[in-house]
Amino acid sequence: MGYVIVYDSRTGNTEALARAVAEVLSEEGLLALGRVEEVDASDLSRAERVYAGFWTNRGDCSDGMAELLSSLGGKEVFLFGTAGFGADETYFAGVMARVAAHVPESARIVGTFMCQGRMPASVRERYERQAKENPAQAPRMAQLIENFDEALAHPGDDDLARLRAKVQASLPA
């Protein structure tokens, strides 16, 4: 089975997931492994399966990943992603549903995985600034800072192990 691993990563979180996916799969069928802007369209067209990784951008994937996903008609697709907010599986499910909506109906989603990912320091700085500038928002900002601090440990070894297991389970028998 020919496959491609393609990802969109801003802080390295999703790239780490892509590398974990590659560890599970046989190099024999690998047609391409790289960022959205690096993977050749001819490799995508030859692939039977596409492992597509994304970072969460306002509750969805980036425009570049959405465009790539929309081109995967007739393919098997495994979606994996990271999000800065990770304490709520319902949030992850909503993100995954929005991302999956970019995949054509003729494609078949064979697996999904989401985990929390660390965010840039500028995000924490923005929360701290907002708490100072608007004391009424301080309790909410304190929750967001707590989430930011929790995200620093992700994706961790446990996240990567869970992803590897999901990829393994998605493989044809």
Secondary structure as UniProt FT lines:
FT   STRAND          3..7
FT   HELIX           13..24
FT   HELIX           27..29
FT   STRAND          30..35
FT   TURN            36..38
FT   HELIX           41..46
FT   STRAND          49..55
FT   TURN            58..59
FT   HELIX           63..69
FT   TURN            70..71
FT   TURN            73..74
FT   STRAND          76..83
FT   HELIX           89..100
FT   TURN            101..102
FT   TURN            105..106
FT   STRAND          108..116
FT   HELIX           121..133
FT   HELIX           135..137
FT   HELIX           138..151
FT   TURN            152..153
FT   HELIX           157..170
//
